[in-house]
Amino acid sequence: MPAHESLRMGIDVGSTNTDAVVIDSSGMVVAQIKVPGSADLSECIETAVAALLASPAVDPARVGAVTLGAARTTDAIRTRAGLRRVAVLRIGAPLTSALPPLVTWPRELREAVGVDTAIVAGGCEFDGIRIAPLDESAVAAFAREIASHAQAVAITAVFSPVDPTDELRAAAIVRAELGEIPISTSHEIGSMGLLERENATVLNAALSGSVAAGAAALQAAVHRHGMDAECYLAQNDGTQMALAYSTQFPVLLIGSGPATSMRGGAHSSGVTDAVVADIGGSRTTVSRLVNGFPWESLTPYTVSGVVTNFRLPDVIGVPVGGGPVRQALCCGGSEPTLTDAAVAAGRTTFGTRAVPQQWHASLADRLAEADRMIAEAVDRVALGAHDLPLVVVGGAGGIAPDRMPGIAEVIRPPHFEVANALGAAIAPVGGSAERICAGRPDLLRAAVDELTTEAFSRAIQAGADPDRLQVTGIEEVPLAYLRDPAVRIRVRATGPPMTMPAADTPTSPNSPQPERRHPG
């Protein structure tokens, strides 16, 4: 390996296993591991890093970037472990008072997160006309009231995606009163839909503590093993962000597992448009890869009973998985699993023992039912595009059939069993910006130009090299049921990490090109 060449490390901490890889400047895997996971995130990271560095192909001095994927943010919400207590400020009185903040939340989660709420005057209409001036004195009074018990603040203003002025001013007032308390503003988190955007913003504020702890654990492991590497966390759009930036937007880590699996499958297979099936121990996640990145859902997403509208990959989950392999018949255990079914059917080789003949008939029935469930999910995700390949990834990827109705071909790419960690390692740094504007062509063009500049700025803040940024997506979604035409525009920009030299940026066989998305 040339002395100047840098390496990149990707780690994915799952519910049952921790996967990790190291790639070189060409994007080739030089080391990979899969180790049993634990409830302790720090222990999982430490074990993965130590196992990778035990490989003679990995020089810790040459590792320039380390990316952690799927940092268990959804588990933190489900278990309510490590969540910060959040004060919620809504700007939009008196029009929005009928449904107070957190009113739609499950009671247990609301009690674990919320400490106080207030609705003050301010905000704007859809067309940007002011509803009322921001009540700055009420904002300051609220900040003083929460000073002793709030650990974070979430601020949401009516139609802030159109004009975020009130949110920014309120955040400045709160910070002046309380100092450097974590503050989340909704125009940076969600889109249209006041309650959904507010919910996502509150979750973002609540998660800031647990994500900061995970970031600290990653950085500590990297330094402990003598690596002078920049650390990143994977986002749910298939990109990554530097630690300092990620702690501002922890909600963007939710769903990063499917996103990194898709990106890893795209990288190692060389395809950029496909259906991806990630088959794990207990569950299969099926999703759509478009232009090398996850296709994002256009419908609200529910997290532990809380309806939100931040971006997430559009996925379908089915209860199909390889099962607990240590207890499988083919490994000397006593529990018949789908892995045993695949071994008995000749689809894969696994374990140390033959599957007893008396199990073959029942296992064949289970495998046929699993095939049906996966095929149905693939058909729903493909949306009628029957010429797409199916890329199979995940530790239990061997249970998938070699052919499937409506699919051009089934691809199990190299390193499919650690695709999630590979996707984290090769991910570019990303930033996006969105706005709602009138539908006139001249205004749309001006808005795209302004949003491109803003997306570039956010990508640079997230750790991208400013000299190698490119636009990788422009989304224009017409808004229905309005008297005057309007469009929600979103621009996505990506670039390699600032820490990686130009010659050491991993490349895929097919590099994604900018795409315009017009759902319809």
C-alpha positions as CSV (number, residue, x, y, z in Angstrom):
1,M,0.0,0.0,0.0
2,P,1.5,3.4,-0.9
3,A,2.6,5.4,2.1
4,H,0.3,8.3,1.2
5,E,-2.8,6.2,0.8
6,S,-5.5,6.6,3.5
7,L,-8.0,4.1,4.7
8,R,-11.6,4.5,5.8
9,M,-13.4,2.4,8.5
10,G,-17.1,1.8,8.7
11,I,-18.9,0.3,11.8
12,D,-22.5,-0.7,12.1
13,V,-23.9,-1.6,15.5
14,G,-27.0,-3.7,15.0
15,S,-29.3,-5.4,17.5
16,T,-27.6,-8.8,17.3
17,N,-24.2,-8.2,15.6
18,T,-21.7,-5.5,15.0
19,D,-20.2,-5.4,11.5
20,A,-17.2,-3.4,10.5
21,V,-15.0,-2.9,7.4
22,V,-11.9,-1.1,6.3
23,I,-11.6,0.1,2.7
24,D,-8.8,1.5,0.7
25,S,-8.8,4.5,-1.7
26,S,-10.3,2.5,-4.5
27,G,-13.2,1.4,-2.3
28,M,-12.0,-2.2,-2.0
29,V,-12.5,-4.0,1.3
30,V,-9.2,-4.8,2.9
31,A,-10.6,-6.1,6.2
32,Q,-14.0,-7.1,7.5
33,I,-15.4,-8.6,10.7
34,K,-18.8,-9.6,12.2
35,V,-18.9,-10.0,16.0
36,P,-21.7,-10.6,18.4
37,G,-23.2,-7.3,19.7
38,S,-24.1,-6.3,23.3
39,A,-26.3,-3.7,25.0
40,D,-23.3,-1.5,25.6
41,L,-22.6,0.7,22.6
42,S,-19.1,1.6,23.8
43,E,-18.2,-2.1,24.1
44,C,-19.5,-2.9,20.6
45,I,-17.4,-0.1,19.1
46,E,-14.3,-1.1,21.0
47,T,-14.6,-4.7,20.0
48,A,-15.1,-3.9,16.3
49,V,-12.2,-1.5,16.2
50,A,-9.8,-3.9,18.0
51,A,-10.8,-6.7,15.7
52,L,-10.2,-4.7,12.5
53,L,-6.9,-3.4,13.7
54,A,-5.7,-7.0,14.4
55,S,-5.6,-7.4,10.6
56,P,-2.1,-7.0,9.1
57,A,-3.7,-5.1,6.2
58,V,-4.8,-2.3,8.5
59,D,-2.3,0.3,9.7
60,P,-4.0,2.5,12.3
61,A,-1.8,5.4,11.3
62,R,-3.4,5.4,7.8
63,V,-7.0,5.4,8.9
64,G,-8.2,8.9,8.0
65,A,-12.0,8.5,8.7
66,V,-14.2,6.4,10.9
67,T,-18.0,6.3,10.4
68,L,-20.5,4.8,12.8
69,G,-23.9,3.7,11.5
70,A,-27.2,2.9,13.2
71,A,-26.3,4.4,16.5
72,R,-29.4,2.9,18.2
73,T,-31.4,6.1,18.2
74,T,-34.7,4.3,17.7
75,D,-34.0,2.1,20.6
76,A,-33.3,5.1,22.8
77,I,-36.8,6.4,22.0
78,R,-38.4,3.1,22.5
79,T,-36.7,2.5,25.9
80,R,-36.7,6.2,26.8
81,A,-33.0,5.7,28.0
82,G,-30.8,8.7,27.9
83,L,-33.4,11.1,26.5
84,R,-33.1,14.7,27.5
85,R,-36.0,16.6,29.1
86,V,-37.3,19.1,26.6
87,A,-39.1,22.5,26.9
88,V,-41.3,23.0,23.8
89,L,-42.0,26.5,22.5
90,R,-44.5,27.0,19.7
91,I,-44.8,30.3,17.8
92,G,-48.4,30.7,16.5
93,A,-50.8,31.9,19.1
94,P,-53.7,32.1,19.1
95,L,-54.4,30.1,15.9
96,T,-52.8,26.9,17.0
97,S,-53.9,26.7,20.6
98,A,-56.6,24.0,20.1
99,L,-53.9,21.3,19.8
100,P,-51.1,22.0,22.3
101,P,-47.6,20.6,21.9
102,L,-47.1,16.8,22.6
103,V,-50.9,16.3,22.7
104,T,-50.7,13.3,20.3
105,W,-47.7,11.6,22.0
106,P,-48.1,8.4,24.0
107,R,-48.4,9.3,27.7
108,E,-45.3,7.4,28.9
109,L,-43.0,9.1,26.3
110,R,-44.6,12.5,26.8
111,E,-43.9,12.2,30.5
112,A,-40.3,11.1,29.9
113,V,-39.5,13.9,27.5
114,G,-41.7,17.0,28.1
115,V,-41.1,19.4,31.0
116,D,-43.0,22.5,29.9
117,T,-44.7,23.9,26.9
118,A,-45.8,27.4,25.7
119,I,-47.5,28.9,22.7
120,V,-46.6,32.5,22.0
121,A,-47.7,35.0,19.3
122,G,-45.9,35.1,16.0
123,G,-45.4,33.1,12.8
124,C,-46.5,33.7,9.2
125,E,-49.0,32.5,6.7
126,F,-48.2,30.2,3.8
127,D,-47.5,33.2,1.5
128,G,-45.1,34.7,4.1
129,I,-47.4,37.4,5.4
130,R,-47.0,37.9,9.1
131,I,-49.7,36.5,11.4
132,A,-48.5,38.6,14.3
133,P,-45.2,40.0,15.5
134,L,-43.1,37.6,17.6
135,D,-43.9,38.1,21.3
136,E,-40.3,38.4,22.4
137,S,-41.1,39.2,26.0
138,A,-43.2,35.9,26.2
139,V,-40.3,34.0,24.8
140,A,-37.9,35.4,27.3
141,A,-40.3,34.8,30.2
142,F,-40.7,31.1,29.0
143,A,-36.9,30.7,29.0
144,R,-36.6,32.0,32.5
145,E,-39.4,29.6,33.7
146,I,-37.6,26.5,32.3
147,A,-34.1,27.5,33.4
148,S,-33.9,25.1,36.3
149,H,-35.3,21.9,34.8
150,A,-35.1,21.9,30.9
151,Q,-32.1,20.1,29.4
152,A,-33.0,21.1,25.8
153,V,-35.4,23.3,23.9
154,A,-37.5,22.7,20.8
155,I,-38.8,25.7,18.9
156,T,-41.5,25.5,16.1
157,A,-43.1,28.4,14.3
158,V,-46.1,28.3,12.0
159,F,-44.9,27.9,8.4
160,S,-41.3,28.3,9.4
161,P,-40.2,26.4,6.2
162,V,-41.4,29.5,4.3
163,D,-39.9,32.0,6.7
164,P,-37.7,30.8,9.7
165,T,-37.1,34.4,11.0
166,D,-39.2,33.9,14.2
167,E,-37.6,30.6,15.1
168,L,-34.1,32.1,14.7
169,R,-35.0,35.1,16.8
170,A,-36.6,33.0,19.5
171,A,-33.6,30.7,19.6
172,A,-31.3,33.8,20.1
173,I,-33.5,35.0,23.0
174,V,-33.5,31.6,24.7
175,R,-29.8,31.3,24.3
176,A,-29.3,34.8,25.8
177,E,-31.3,33.7,28.8
178,L,-30.0,30.2,29.3
179,G,-26.6,30.1,27.7
180,E,-25.4,27.1,25.5
181,I,-28.4,24.8,26.0
182,P,-29.2,22.5,23.1
183,I,-31.8,24.2,20.9
184,S,-33.6,22.5,18.0
185,T,-35.5,24.6,15.4
186,S,-38.1,23.0,13.3
187,H,-37.2,24.6,9.9
188,E,-34.0,22.6,10.0
189,I,-35.7,19.3,10.9
190,G,-39.0,18.8,9.2
191,S,-41.2,20.0,6.4
192,M,-44.9,21.0,6.1
193,G,-47.3,19.9,8.8
194,L,-47.1,21.8,12.1
195,L,-47.7,19.0,14.5
196,E,-45.5,16.5,12.6
197,R,-42.7,19.0,12.3
198,E,-42.9,19.9,15.9
199,N,-42.9,16.3,16.9
200,A,-39.7,15.7,14.9
201,T,-38.1,18.7,16.5
202,V,-38.9,17.6,20.0
203,L,-37.5,14.1,19.3
204,N,-34.3,15.8,17.9
205,A,-33.9,17.8,21.1
206,A,-34.6,14.7,23.3
207,L,-32.0,12.6,21.4
208,S,-29.2,15.1,21.7
209,G,-27.8,13.6,24.9
210,S,-27.7,9.9,23.8
211,V,-26.2,10.7,20.4
212,A,-23.6,12.9,22.1
213,A,-22.7,9.9,24.3
214,G,-22.4,7.6,21.3
215,A,-20.2,10.1,19.5
216,A,-18.0,10.4,22.5
217,A,-17.6,6.6,22.7
218,L,-16.6,6.4,19.0
219,Q,-14.1,9.2,19.4
220,A,-12.6,7.6,22.6
221,A,-12.2,4.2,20.9
222,V,-10.5,5.8,17.9
223,H,-8.0,7.8,20.0
224,R,-7.4,4.8,22.3
225,H,-6.1,2.8,19.4
226,G,-3.8,5.4,18.1
227,M,-5.8,6.6,15.1
228,D,-5.7,10.3,14.1
229,A,-8.9,10.0,12.2
230,E,-11.9,12.2,11.8
231,C,-15.1,10.6,13.2
232,Y,-18.5,10.7,11.5
233,L,-22.0,9.3,12.0
234,A,-24.2,7.9,9.2
235,Q,-27.4,9.8,8.2
236,N,-30.6,8.2,7.0
237,D,-30.2,9.6,3.5
238,G,-27.1,7.5,2.8
239,T,-24.6,10.3,3.7
240,Q,-22.6,11.0,6.8
241,M,-21.9,14.0,9.0
242,A,-19.0,15.0,11.4
243,L,-19.6,14.4,15.1
244,A,-19.9,18.1,16.0
245,Y,-22.6,18.5,13.4
246,S,-24.4,15.2,14.1
247,T,-25.1,16.1,17.7
248,Q,-27.2,19.1,16.4
249,F,-29.3,16.8,14.2
250,P,-29.5,13.4,16.0
251,V,-33.0,12.7,14.6
252,L,-31.4,12.3,11.1
253,L,-29.7,9.1,12.4
254,I,-33.0,7.3,12.7
255,G,-33.2,4.9,9.7
256,S,-29.5,5.1,9.0
257,G,-29.3,1.3,9.1
258,P,-31.4,0.6,5.9
259,A,-29.7,3.6,4.2
260,T,-26.2,2.3,4.8
261,S,-27.2,-1.2,3.7
262,M,-28.5,0.2,0.4
263,R,-25.4,2.3,-0.2
264,G,-23.2,-0.7,0.6
265,G,-25.1,-2.9,-1.8
266,A,-24.9,-0.3,-4.5
267,H,-21.2,0.1,-4.0
268,S,-20.2,-3.5,-4.2
269,S,-22.7,-4.5,-6.9
270,G,-22.1,-1.6,-9.2
271,V,-25.8,-0.9,-9.7
272,T,-27.4,2.4,-8.8
273,D,-31.1,1.6,-9.5
274,A,-32.4,-1.5,-7.8
275,V,-34.6,-3.0,-5.1
276,V,-32.5,-3.9,-2.0
277,A,-33.5,-6.6,0.5
278,D,-31.5,-6.6,3.7
279,I,-32.1,-9.9,5.4
280,G,-31.0,-10.1,9.0
281,G,-31.5,-12.5,11.9
282,S,-35.1,-11.7,12.6
283,R,-36.3,-9.2,9.9
284,T,-36.0,-8.3,6.3
285,T,-36.0,-4.7,5.2
286,V,-36.9,-4.0,1.5
287,S,-36.2,-0.7,0.0
288,R,-35.6,1.1,-3.3
289,L,-32.3,2.4,-4.5
290,V,-32.5,5.4,-6.9
291,N,-29.4,6.9,-8.5
292,G,-27.3,5.3,-5.9
293,F,-29.2,6.7,-2.9
294,P,-32.2,5.6,-0.8
295,W,-35.6,6.5,-2.2
296,E,-37.2,8.7,0.5
297,S,-40.7,8.3,1.8
298,L,-43.2,11.0,1.0
299,T,-45.6,10.0,3.8
300,P,-45.3,10.8,7.6
301,Y,-43.2,8.3,9.7
302,T,-44.2,7.2,13.1
303,V,-41.5,6.7,15.8
304,S,-42.7,4.9,18.9
305,G,-46.2,6.3,18.4
306,V,-45.1,9.8,17.5
307,V,-46.0,11.0,13.9
308,T,-43.2,13.0,12.3
309,N,-42.3,14.3,8.8
310,F,-38.5,14.3,8.7
311,R,-36.9,12.4,5.7
312,L,-36.5,8.7,6.0
313,P,-35.9,5.9,3.5
314,D,-39.1,4.4,2.1
315,V,-38.9,0.8,3.4
316,I,-41.1,-2.2,4.0
317,G,-40.2,-4.6,6.8
318,V,-41.3,-8.2,6.9
319,P,-40.8,-10.8,9.7
320,V,-38.3,-12.9,7.8
321,G,-34.9,-13.7,9.1
322,G,-32.2,-16.3,9.3
323,G,-32.9,-17.0,13.0
324,P,-30.5,-17.4,15.9
325,V,-27.7,-19.2,14.0
326,R,-26.0,-20.5,17.2
327,Q,-29.1,-22.5,17.9
328,A,-29.7,-23.6,14.3
329,L,-29.7,-27.3,13.4
330,C,-26.8,-26.9,11.0
331,C,-24.7,-25.5,13.8
332,G,-25.4,-28.3,16.2
333,G,-28.4,-26.6,17.9
334,S,-31.9,-27.8,18.4
335,E,-34.0,-25.0,16.8
336,P,-35.0,-25.2,13.1
337,T,-34.4,-21.9,11.5
338,L,-34.8,-20.4,8.0
339,T,-31.0,-20.7,7.7
340,D,-31.5,-24.4,8.1
341,A,-34.2,-24.3,5.5
342,A,-31.9,-22.5,3.0
343,V,-29.1,-25.1,3.7
344,A,-31.5,-28.0,3.2
345,A,-32.7,-26.5,-0.1
346,G,-29.1,-26.1,-1.3
347,R,-29.3,-22.3,-1.5
348,T,-26.4,-21.7,0.9
349,T,-23.7,-23.5,2.8
350,F,-23.5,-22.8,6.5
351,G,-22.7,-24.4,9.7
352,T,-20.9,-27.7,10.5
353,R,-23.7,-30.3,10.3
354,A,-26.3,-31.5,7.8
355,V,-29.9,-30.7,8.5
356,P,-31.7,-33.9,9.6
357,Q,-33.9,-35.3,6.9
358,Q,-37.0,-35.3,9.1
359,W,-37.0,-31.5,9.1
360,H,-36.8,-31.0,5.4
361,A,-40.5,-31.0,4.5
362,S,-41.6,-28.5,7.2
363,L,-38.5,-26.3,6.5
364,A,-39.4,-26.2,2.8
365,D,-42.9,-24.9,3.7
366,R,-41.4,-22.2,5.9
367,L,-38.9,-21.2,3.1
368,A,-41.7,-21.0,0.5
369,E,-43.7,-18.7,2.8
370,A,-40.6,-16.5,3.4
371,D,-40.1,-16.3,-0.4
372,R,-43.7,-15.2,-0.8
373,M,-43.4,-12.5,1.8
374,I,-40.2,-11.1,0.4
375,A,-41.5,-11.2,-3.2
376,E,-44.6,-9.3,-2.1
377,A,-42.5,-6.6,-0.4
378,V,-40.2,-6.4,-3.4
379,D,-43.2,-6.0,-5.7
380,R,-44.6,-3.2,-3.6
381,V,-41.3,-1.3,-3.4
382,A,-40.6,-1.7,-7.2
383,L,-43.8,0.2,-8.1
384,G,-44.2,-1.6,-11.3
385,A,-40.6,-1.3,-12.5
386,H,-40.1,-5.0,-13.4
387,D,-36.7,-4.6,-15.1
388,L,-35.0,-3.7,-11.8
389,P,-32.4,-6.1,-10.2
390,L,-32.8,-7.3,-6.6
391,V,-29.6,-6.7,-4.5
392,V,-29.6,-9.0,-1.5
393,V,-27.5,-8.0,1.5
394,G,-27.4,-8.8,5.2
395,G,-26.0,-11.6,7.3
396,A,-28.8,-14.0,6.3
397,G,-28.8,-13.0,2.6
398,G,-28.2,-16.6,1.7
399,I,-31.8,-17.6,2.4
400,A,-33.1,-15.5,-0.6
401,P,-34.0,-17.4,-3.8
402,D,-31.8,-17.0,-6.9
403,R,-34.8,-16.0,-9.0
404,M,-37.9,-13.9,-8.2
405,P,-41.0,-13.0,-10.3
406,G,-40.9,-9.5,-11.8
407,I,-37.2,-9.1,-11.1
408,A,-34.5,-8.9,-13.8
409,E,-31.9,-10.7,-11.7
410,V,-30.9,-11.4,-8.1
411,I,-27.5,-10.1,-7.1
412,R,-25.6,-11.1,-4.0
413,P,-22.6,-8.7,-4.2
414,P,-19.2,-9.2,-2.6
415,H,-19.3,-8.5,1.1
416,F,-23.1,-8.6,1.1
417,E,-23.1,-9.8,4.7
418,V,-21.4,-6.6,5.9
419,A,-23.1,-4.2,3.4
420,N,-24.3,-1.9,6.2
421,A,-20.7,-1.3,7.5
422,L,-19.5,-0.9,3.9
423,G,-22.2,1.7,3.2
424,A,-21.1,3.7,6.3
425,A,-17.4,3.5,5.1
426,I,-18.0,4.8,1.6
427,A,-20.7,7.4,2.4
428,P,-20.1,10.9,1.2
429,V,-20.8,13.8,3.5
430,G,-24.2,15.3,2.8
431,G,-26.2,18.4,3.3
432,S,-29.7,19.5,2.1
433,A,-31.9,22.5,2.1
434,E,-35.6,22.9,1.3
435,R,-38.2,25.6,1.0
436,I,-41.7,26.2,-0.2
437,C,-42.1,28.8,-3.0
438,A,-44.6,30.0,-5.5
439,G,-44.9,28.0,-8.7
440,R,-43.7,30.6,-11.2
441,P,-40.8,29.3,-13.3
442,D,-38.6,32.4,-12.6
443,L,-39.1,32.0,-8.8
444,L,-38.5,28.3,-8.9
445,R,-35.1,28.8,-10.7
446,A,-34.1,31.5,-8.2
447,A,-35.1,29.2,-5.3
448,V,-33.1,26.3,-6.6
449,D,-30.0,28.5,-6.9
450,E,-30.4,29.8,-3.3
451,L,-31.1,26.3,-2.0
452,T,-28.1,24.9,-3.8
453,T,-25.9,27.5,-2.0
454,E,-27.5,26.6,1.3
455,A,-27.1,22.9,0.8
456,F,-23.5,23.4,0.0
457,S,-23.1,25.4,3.2
458,R,-24.7,22.7,5.3
459,A,-22.6,20.0,3.7
460,I,-19.4,21.9,4.5
461,Q,-20.6,22.4,8.1
462,A,-21.1,18.6,8.2
463,G,-17.5,18.0,7.1
464,A,-17.4,17.9,3.3
465,D,-14.6,19.1,1.2
466,P,-15.8,22.5,-0.2
467,D,-13.8,22.0,-3.4
468,R,-15.4,18.7,-4.3
469,L,-19.1,19.2,-3.6
470,Q,-21.8,18.4,-6.2
471,V,-25.5,18.5,-6.4
472,T,-26.9,14.9,-6.2
473,G,-30.6,15.5,-6.0
474,I,-33.2,18.2,-6.8
475,E,-36.7,17.4,-5.6
476,E,-39.7,19.5,-6.7
477,V,-43.1,18.5,-5.2
478,P,-46.2,20.5,-6.2
479,L,-48.5,21.2,-3.2
480,A,-52.1,20.4,-3.7
481,Y,-55.3,22.1,-2.6
482,L,-53.9,25.6,-2.8
483,R,-55.4,28.6,-4.5
484,D,-52.1,29.7,-5.9
485,P,-49.6,27.1,-7.3
486,A,-46.7,26.3,-4.9
487,V,-43.9,23.8,-4.9
488,R,-41.8,22.3,-2.1
489,I,-38.2,22.3,-3.3
490,R,-35.3,20.3,-1.8
491,V,-31.7,20.3,-3.0
492,R,-29.2,17.7,-1.8
493,A,-25.4,18.2,-2.0
494,T,-22.7,15.7,-1.3
495,G,-18.9,15.5,-1.2
496,P,-16.1,13.5,0.2
497,P,-14.9,14.2,3.8
498,M,-12.5,17.1,4.2
499,T,-10.0,14.7,5.9
500,M,-9.6,12.5,2.8
501,P,-7.2,13.6,0.1
502,A,-8.6,13.7,-3.5
503,A,-6.6,10.7,-4.5
504,D,-8.0,8.7,-1.6
505,T,-11.7,9.2,-2.1
506,P,-13.5,5.8,-2.6
507,T,-15.3,5.5,-5.9
508,S,-18.1,3.2,-7.0
509,P,-18.3,1.6,-10.5
510,N,-21.2,3.9,-11.2
511,S,-21.1,7.3,-9.6
512,P,-24.5,8.8,-8.8
513,Q,-25.5,11.7,-11.0
514,P,-27.8,14.6,-10.0
515,E,-31.5,13.6,-10.3
516,R,-34.7,15.5,-10.3
517,R,-37.5,13.9,-8.5
518,H,-41.1,14.6,-9.4
519,P,-43.4,12.2,-7.5
520,G,-46.6,11.6,-9.3
